[in-house]
Amino acid sequence: MTERRDSGEMPPVSGPGSEESWSGDPPQVEGYEITGLLGQGGMGTVWGAVQLSTRREVALKLLGKGGFSSEKARARFEREVELTARLEHPSIAGLYDSGLYRGVHYYAMELIEGVPLDEYAADQHLTQRQILELMRTVCEAVQHAHQNGVIHRDLKPTNILVSADGQPHILDFGLAKGFLEKDSSLSVSSQDEAAGTPAYMSPEQAAGHLERIDTRTDVYALGVVLFRLLTGESPHDLSGTRYEVLRRVAEGEIRRPRQLTRDVDRELEALLLKALAYDPKDRYPSSGAFGQDIENYLSNEPLTAKKPTTAYFLYKRIRKYRVRVAVACSVLAVLIGTTIFSYLHIRRQRNRAVRAEGLARNRLGRLEEAHNNLQKEADKAKAANLFLRSMITSPHPIKPGTSNHPVLDRAARDVGITYADQPEVEAAVRTEIGNALVSLEQLDAAEAQFARAYEIRRRVLGDEHSDTLASIETLAAARVQTGKLDEAESLQKQLLEIRRRVLGEDDPETFTSMNDLRLTFLKSGNLDELEALQREILEIRRRVAGEEHSDTLSAMSALASVLRRRGKLDEAEAMLKQSVEIRRRVLGENRWDTLPSMNRLAAVFEESGKLDEAEALRRELLEIQLVRGERHSDALRAMNNLAATLWRGGKLDEAEAINRRILEMRRRVHGDEHLNTLWAMSNLSALLEEMGKLSEAEALRKQADETRLRVF
């Protein structure tokens, strides 16, 4: 076992029979050859050693007489040895030996050469999938401990080392608790305070409710570890004193993962929030169940963390099998045909999920109700099978741009008849037909299917049902594509109003609706409402994420663009200056993230007639871009922008020199016939004409025109 050498959690302690830190020669333990000090802690020291009888390297933990100020402390150490000895798992450091030598208690464990889990993930640049696979293995190891009656109670990245072969190993059962025995007198605490690391404690642990600690306490800690690996931040606010952090953890104050990063999708967020539920009854019942849901996510299976609706199971089946079916069938067969497999699979999956929930919570009534609902869905699946089989076996290939297709025609014609008494299934099938029509670029026909699905769901499920809202979103997007912007705006406003009322201003889905409406305003040129909405988005971003968050800065830039289009140049300039100042301070002077805002600010300077400020900023941008090389497309664009600014300011000679250099680079990089080269020729020609160099200007223009006619 490799202990941390700079844990920062416990002061150095004495060696055998001494109250001082180890110095001088290492201690002697019969049967072991000490090779070096690995670490010191509050109750002892950890040494690298060789077990002479086996010649294997071990981690030897020694506890001197000074470490046992009470019988309870001695019993705690013996308890640690006893609990660790129960565990035999490849991802848990194994216990080889323990004993008492010359008044010194010791135990020898497997020596793990590795780094803490969070450091390993950062150093190896692990992908999200690799992180989840690693955590699934950790959950399996913790489940082994639970099955042997051991709760770790201090799970955190520094207690999970990853070896060079990528295998995680759980260490340090110093705070572990046995829960199969009735005697709880050996529960570990420190002067009646919560034992463990505050950042990874469960609410019941932070509140000091030792009687409520069980396997779900470790589930919570694993949730925190996974949260931090995926988002880079803690679910808790860790500022302030230990007491303040413990209070916030005990009160269940956590942040949603998607507020911190969009790399976490809604399913993964649901998985994390279930592991981090305030009430232990709402968490995964075991680390094994947590690991199984991670496996479900990785393999595109339905999660127990999500409400087991038919629509959700259908969605998961489509995602899981879309590639396989696409190889054998047309686009329509992929979209519709996979529902057969999903419905056939629902019964087994739903029975398993509902049975597990019923056994865990002892809610037999809910189990019976879920079973009845399942039977109804199975009947729907059987009915849908006959309808969809003809779609899959169609001999006609589907090609984008075709005006009609027999499979689609038959599906659209027959679905209402086939599912006359099953409106929810009809709506789902019509939605998939619409998606297939979109892929074939038959947008008007697709819109008609989406509209019919929306009408059915609104009538059967009501205005606020999640399926109805999904239909509104899909129909609005279709109407944007078909150019019916007024109708699309009306639907998007309706959707936004419902989500605000039901989910709240700060919910990610509400933000999605606001952004969709913003893009439609932009397309339609509705600048009055666009400005008002953009101001509202900025205010919410500031409140939720803070002034310096990337989402807030993006909202500031978007509002500045609207203000610029409306001629409110002073306000646009002030907002862009603030955005650039924050980005430079937070991200650094030359970060590429800052350059778009600097470009927009330079353009506002030019439109306001502040050509000196615009020129200075354009020169700075060019200097930054030239780091990439003079031939880089971004550097050439920066040169072109500077030349245009100089031209406007009357500095024609320097503008000419830059334009000639741009043309030379374009020819070298793209050749004489590339469109970028022709644009560079036209720009230089226009500048030469203004400077009175008419013959050269005419020759360049003629060459550019002849090339365009020949090539394009």
Solvent accessible surface area in square Angstrom, and as a share of the most:
residue,aa,sasa,rsa
1,M,3,0.01
2,T,21,0.12
3,E,28,0.12
4,R,47,0.17
5,R,172,0.63
6,D,126,0.65
7,S,28,0.18
8,G,79,0.76
9,E,95,0.43
10,M,93,0.41
11,P,96,0.60
12,P,83,0.52
13,V,24,0.14
14,S,11,0.07
15,G,2,0.02
16,P,42,0.27
17,G,56,0.54
18,S,45,0.29
19,E,132,0.59
20,E,126,0.56
21,S,53,0.34
22,W,50,0.18
23,S,98,0.63
24,G,78,0.75
25,D,123,0.64
26,P,53,0.33
27,P,12,0.08
28,Q,127,0.56
29,V,7,0.04
30,E,127,0.57
31,G,34,0.33
32,Y,14,0.05
33,E,90,0.41
34,I,25,0.12
35,T,89,0.52
36,G,30,0.29
37,L,70,0.35
38,L,20,0.10
39,G,6,0.06
40,Q,55,0.24
41,G,8,0.08
42,G,30,0.29
43,M,56,0.25
44,G,4,0.04
45,T,1,0.00
46,V,8,0.05
47,W,14,0.05
48,G,5,0.05
49,A,3,0.02
50,V,20,0.12
51,Q,18,0.08
52,L,81,0.40
53,S,99,0.64
54,T,70,0.41
55,R,151,0.55
56,R,94,0.34
57,E,116,0.52
58,V,0,0.00
59,A,1,0.01
60,L,0,0.00
61,K,32,0.14
62,L,3,0.01
63,L,2,0.01
64,G,3,0.03
65,K,124,0.52
66,G,31,0.30
67,G,18,0.17
68,F,23,0.10
69,S,110,0.71
70,S,55,0.35
71,E,129,0.58
72,K,96,0.41
73,A,11,0.09
74,R,83,0.30
75,A,28,0.22
76,R,49,0.18
77,F,8,0.03
78,E,85,0.38
79,R,33,0.12
80,E,14,0.06
81,V,22,0.13
82,E,82,0.37
83,L,1,0.00
84,T,4,0.02
85,A,57,0.44
86,R,61,0.22
87,L,5,0.02
88,E,147,0.66
89,H,45,0.20
90,P,101,0.64
91,S,0,0.00
92,I,4,0.02
93,A,1,0.01
94,G,20,0.19
95,L,39,0.20
96,Y,82,0.31
97,D,47,0.24
98,S,50,0.32
99,G,30,0.29
100,L,111,0.55
101,Y,45,0.17
102,R,191,0.70
103,G,29,0.28
104,V,8,0.05
105,H,23,0.10
106,Y,22,0.08
107,Y,4,0.02
108,A,0,0.00
109,M,7,0.03
110,E,49,0.22
111,L,34,0.17
112,I,7,0.04
113,E,124,0.55
114,G,26,0.25
115,V,57,0.32
116,P,19,0.12
117,L,0,0.00
118,D,57,0.30
119,E,90,0.40
120,Y,32,0.12
121,A,11,0.09
122,A,67,0.52
123,D,95,0.49
124,Q,102,0.45
125,H,158,0.71
126,L,34,0.17
127,T,79,0.46
128,Q,57,0.25
129,R,126,0.46
130,Q,84,0.37
131,I,13,0.07
132,L,1,0.01
133,E,59,0.27
134,L,19,0.09
135,M,0,0.00
136,R,62,0.23
137,T,32,0.19
138,V,0,0.00
139,C,0,0.00
140,E,93,0.42
141,A,0,0.00
142,V,3,0.02
143,Q,42,0.19
144,H,38,0.17
145,A,3,0.02
146,H,10,0.05
147,Q,124,0.55
148,N,46,0.24
149,G,0,0.00
150,V,0,0.00
151,I,0,0.00
152,H,4,0.02
153,R,8,0.03
154,D,16,0.08
155,L,1,0.00
156,K,6,0.03
157,P,6,0.04
158,T,40,0.23
159,N,1,0.01
160,I,0,0.00
161,L,5,0.03
162,V,2,0.01
163,S,17,0.11
164,A,109,0.85
165,D,117,0.61
166,G,23,0.22
167,Q,54,0.24
168,P,3,0.02
169,H,16,0.07
170,I,2,0.01
171,L,6,0.03
172,D,39,0.20
173,F,8,0.03
174,G,20,0.19
175,L,38,0.19
176,A,6,0.05
177,K,29,0.12
178,G,9,0.08
179,F,70,0.29
180,L,117,0.58
181,E,76,0.34
182,K,206,0.87
183,D,92,0.47
184,S,74,0.48
185,S,70,0.45
186,L,55,0.27
187,S,17,0.11
188,V,9,0.05
189,S,27,0.18
190,S,62,0.40
191,Q,167,0.74
192,D,141,0.73
193,E,94,0.42
194,A,8,0.06
195,A,11,0.08
196,G,21,0.21
197,T,31,0.18
198,P,24,0.15
199,A,14,0.10
200,Y,24,0.09
201,M,2,0.01
202,S,0,0.00
203,P,4,0.03
204,E,3,0.01
205,Q,6,0.03
206,A,11,0.09
207,A,47,0.37
208,G,36,0.35
209,H,78,0.35
210,L,52,0.26
211,E,139,0.62
212,R,106,0.39
213,I,8,0.04
214,D,38,0.20
215,T,23,0.13
216,R,63,0.23
217,T,1,0.01
218,D,1,0.00
219,V,0,0.00
220,Y,1,0.00
221,A,6,0.05
222,L,0,0.00
223,G,0,0.00
224,V,0,0.00
225,V,0,0.00
226,L,0,0.00
227,F,0,0.00
228,R,73,0.27
229,L,27,0.14
230,L,22,0.11
231,T,21,0.12
232,G,64,0.62
233,E,74,0.33
234,S,6,0.04
235,P,0,0.00
236,H,1,0.01
237,D,70,0.36
238,L,66,0.33
239,S,67,0.43
240,G,59,0.57
241,T,82,0.48
242,R,103,0.38
243,Y,159,0.60
244,E,66,0.30
245,V,11,0.06
246,L,23,0.12
247,R,92,0.34
248,R,27,0.10
249,V,0,0.00
250,A,20,0.15
251,E,96,0.43
252,G,24,0.23
253,E,80,0.36
254,I,57,0.29
255,R,84,0.31
256,R,93,0.34
257,P,0,0.00
258,R,24,0.09
259,Q,59,0.26
260,L,34,0.17
261,T,28,0.16
262,R,110,0.40
263,D,112,0.58
264,V,0,0.00
265,D,58,0.30
266,R,93,0.34
267,E,20,0.09
268,L,0,0.00
269,E,7,0.03
270,A,21,0.17
271,L,0,0.00
272,L,0,0.00
273,L,41,0.20
274,K,39,0.17
275,A,0,0.00
276,L,3,0.02
277,A,17,0.13
278,Y,123,0.47
279,D,47,0.25
280,P,6,0.04
281,K,133,0.56
282,D,70,0.36
283,R,4,0.01
284,Y,2,0.01
285,P,70,0.44
286,S,26,0.17
287,S,0,0.00
288,G,24,0.23
289,A,32,0.25
290,F,0,0.00
291,G,5,0.05
292,Q,97,0.43
293,D,1,0.00
294,I,0,0.00
295,E,56,0.25
296,N,17,0.09
297,Y,37,0.14
298,L,16,0.08
299,S,36,0.23
300,N,37,0.19
301,E,28,0.13
302,P,8,0.05
303,L,6,0.03
304,T,73,0.42
305,A,24,0.18
306,K,58,0.25
307,K,161,0.68
308,P,54,0.34
309,T,54,0.31
310,T,33,0.19
311,A,41,0.32
312,Y,21,0.08
313,F,8,0.03
314,L,15,0.08
315,Y,104,0.39
316,K,2,0.01
317,R,2,0.01
318,I,24,0.12
319,R,92,0.33
320,K,63,0.27
321,Y,31,0.12
322,R,100,0.37
323,V,106,0.61
324,R,161,0.59
325,V,13,0.08
326,A,52,0.40
327,V,130,0.75
328,A,86,0.67
329,C,33,0.20
330,S,33,0.21
331,V,69,0.40
332,L,0,0.00
333,A,1,0.01
334,V,12,0.07
335,L,36,0.18
336,I,1,0.00
337,G,0,0.00
338,T,0,0.00
339,T,8,0.05
340,I,23,0.12
341,F,100,0.42
342,S,0,0.00
343,Y,16,0.06
344,L,118,0.59
345,H,32,0.15
346,I,3,0.02
347,R,109,0.40
348,R,130,0.47
349,Q,21,0.09
350,R,15,0.05
351,N,43,0.22
352,R,127,0.46
353,A,28,0.21
354,V,12,0.07
355,R,121,0.44
356,A,58,0.45
357,E,58,0.26
358,G,4,0.04
359,L,139,0.69
360,A,62,0.48
361,R,78,0.28
362,N,120,0.62
363,R,105,0.38
364,L,119,0.59
365,G,55,0.53
366,R,112,0.41
367,L,54,0.27
368,E,114,0.51
369,E,108,0.49
370,A,14,0.11
371,H,84,0.37
372,N,75,0.39
373,N,62,0.32
374,L,4,0.02
375,Q,72,0.32
376,K,126,0.53
377,E,22,0.10
378,A,23,0.18
379,D,80,0.42
380,K,34,0.15
381,A,8,0.06
382,K,157,0.67
383,A,35,0.27
384,A,2,0.02
385,N,31,0.16
386,L,136,0.68
387,F,17,0.07
388,L,2,0.01
389,R,127,0.46
390,S,45,0.29
391,M,5,0.02
392,I,47,0.24
393,T,94,0.55
394,S,26,0.17
395,P,115,0.72
396,H,87,0.39
397,P,94,0.59
398,I,22,0.11
399,K,122,0.52
400,P,93,0.59
401,G,56,0.54
402,T,46,0.27
403,S,99,0.64
404,N,93,0.48
405,H,7,0.03
406,P,59,0.37
407,V,2,0.01
408,L,5,0.02
409,D,66,0.34
410,R,69,0.25
411,A,0,0.00
412,A,34,0.26
413,R,152,0.55
414,D,37,0.19
415,V,0,0.00
416,G,23,0.22
417,I,137,0.70
418,T,56,0.32
419,Y,0,0.00
420,A,79,0.61
421,D,117,0.61
422,Q,33,0.15
423,P,36,0.23
424,E,75,0.34
425,V,6,0.04
426,E,11,0.05
427,A,0,0.00
428,A,17,0.13
429,V,11,0.07
430,R,25,0.09
431,T,23,0.13
432,E,23,0.10
433,I,0,0.00
434,G,0,0.00
435,N,56,0.29
436,A,1,0.01
437,L,8,0.04
438,V,46,0.26
439,S,49,0.32
440,L,3,0.01
441,E,119,0.53
442,Q,30,0.13
443,L,53,0.26
444,D,103,0.53
445,A,43,0.33
446,A,0,0.00
447,E,13,0.06
448,A,59,0.46
449,Q,19,0.09
450,F,8,0.03
451,A,18,0.14
452,R,92,0.33
453,A,1,0.01
454,Y,18,0.07
455,E,92,0.41
456,I,1,0.00
457,R,29,0.11
458,R,113,0.41
459,R,158,0.58
460,V,58,0.33
461,L,47,0.23
462,G,29,0.28
463,D,58,0.30
464,E,82,0.37
465,H,73,0.32
466,S,80,0.52
467,D,29,0.15
468,T,0,0.00
469,L,13,0.06
470,A,46,0.36
471,S,5,0.04
472,I,0,0.00
473,E,53,0.24
474,T,42,0.24
475,L,3,0.01
476,A,1,0.01
477,A,53,0.41
478,A,5,0.04
479,R,45,0.16
480,V,28,0.16
481,Q,102,0.45
482,T,35,0.20
483,G,53,0.51
484,K,81,0.34
485,L,38,0.19
486,D,118,0.61
487,E,79,0.36
488,A,0,0.00
489,E,16,0.07
490,S,70,0.45
491,L,15,0.07
492,Q,13,0.06
493,K,78,0.33
494,Q,54,0.24
495,L,3,0.01
496,L,7,0.04
497,E,87,0.39
498,I,6,0.03
499,R,15,0.05
500,R,70,0.26
501,R,132,0.48
502,V,74,0.43
503,L,75,0.38
504,G,27,0.26
505,E,65,0.29
506,D,53,0.27
507,D,28,0.15
508,P,9,0.06
509,E,52,0.23
510,T,0,0.00
511,F,13,0.05
512,T,47,0.27
513,S,2,0.01
514,M,0,0.00
515,N,60,0.31
516,D,41,0.21
517,L,6,0.03
518,R,47,0.17
519,L,79,0.39
520,T,3,0.01
521,F,4,0.02
522,L,70,0.35
523,K,135,0.57
524,S,46,0.30
525,G,38,0.36
526,N,38,0.19
527,L,41,0.20
528,D,88,0.46
529,E,67,0.30
530,L,0,0.00
531,E,12,0.05
532,A,63,0.49
533,L,12,0.06
534,Q,3,0.01
535,R,89,0.32
536,E,59,0.26
537,I,15,0.08
538,L,5,0.02
539,E,99,0.44
540,I,5,0.03
541,R,44,0.16
542,R,73,0.27
543,R,135,0.49
544,V,47,0.27
545,A,34,0.26
546,G,28,0.27
547,E,63,0.28
548,E,82,0.37
549,H,51,0.23
550,S,69,0.44
551,D,44,0.23
552,T,0,0.00
553,L,3,0.02
554,S,63,0.41
555,A,6,0.05
556,M,0,0.00
557,S,8,0.05
558,A,25,0.20
559,L,2,0.01
560,A,1,0.01
561,S,40,0.26
562,V,6,0.04
563,L,0,0.00
564,R,82,0.30
565,R,134,0.49
566,R,88,0.32
567,G,53,0.51
568,K,81,0.34
569,L,38,0.19
570,D,113,0.59
571,E,65,0.29
572,A,0,0.00
573,E,12,0.06
574,A,61,0.47
575,M,24,0.11
576,L,2,0.01
577,K,96,0.41
578,Q,70,0.31
579,S,0,0.00
580,V,6,0.04
581,E,87,0.39
582,I,5,0.02
583,R,23,0.08
584,R,60,0.22
585,R,137,0.50
586,V,70,0.40
587,L,53,0.27
588,G,28,0.27
589,E,104,0.47
590,N,93,0.48
591,R,105,0.38
592,W,103,0.36
593,D,62,0.32
594,T,0,0.00
595,L,8,0.04
596,P,64,0.40
597,S,1,0.01
598,M,0,0.00
599,N,50,0.26
600,R,85,0.31
601,L,11,0.05
602,A,0,0.00
603,A,15,0.11
604,V,0,0.00
605,F,13,0.06
606,E,25,0.11
607,E,88,0.40
608,S,40,0.26
609,G,55,0.52
610,K,71,0.30
611,L,50,0.25
612,D,111,0.58
613,E,81,0.36
614,A,0,0.00
615,E,23,0.10
616,A,64,0.50
617,L,18,0.09
618,R,19,0.07
619,R,93,0.34
620,E,59,0.26
621,L,4,0.02
622,L,25,0.12
623,E,123,0.55
624,I,8,0.04
625,Q,15,0.07
626,L,75,0.37
627,V,120,0.69
628,R,85,0.31
629,G,29,0.28
630,E,59,0.26
631,R,131,0.48
632,H,68,0.30
633,S,48,0.31
634,D,33,0.17
635,A,0,0.00
636,L,1,0.00
637,R,128,0.47
638,A,10,0.08
639,M,12,0.05
640,N,52,0.27
641,N,50,0.26
642,L,3,0.02
643,A,2,0.01
644,A,34,0.26
645,T,2,0.01
646,L,1,0.01
647,W,66,0.23
648,R,146,0.53
649,G,40,0.38
650,G,53,0.51
651,K,94,0.40
652,L,42,0.21
653,D,111,0.57
654,E,66,0.30
655,A,0,0.00
656,E,18,0.08
657,A,62,0.48
658,I,24,0.12
659,N,7,0.04
660,R,91,0.33
661,R,77,0.28
662,I,5,0.03
663,L,9,0.05
664,E,70,0.31
665,M,2,0.01
666,R,24,0.09
667,R,86,0.31
668,R,122,0.44
669,V,63,0.36
670,H,65,0.29
671,G,28,0.27
672,D,81,0.42
673,E,81,0.37
674,H,75,0.33
675,L,85,0.42
676,N,55,0.28
677,T,0,0.00
678,L,0,0.00
679,W,144,0.51
680,A,7,0.06
681,M,2,0.01
682,S,33,0.21
683,N,51,0.26
684,L,3,0.02
685,S,2,0.01
686,A,42,0.32
687,L,0,0.00
688,L,0,0.00
689,E,79,0.36
690,E,109,0.49
691,M,45,0.20
692,G,51,0.49
693,K,83,0.35
694,L,110,0.55
695,S,97,0.62
696,E,66,0.30
697,A,1,0.01
698,E,98,0.44
699,A,61,0.48
700,L,18,0.09
701,R,84,0.31
702,K,121,0.51
703,Q,74,0.33
704,A,1,0.01
705,D,63,0.33
706,E,89,0.40
707,T,10,0.06
708,R,67,0.24
709,L,155,0.77
710,R,155,0.57
711,V,61,0.35
712,F,147,0.61
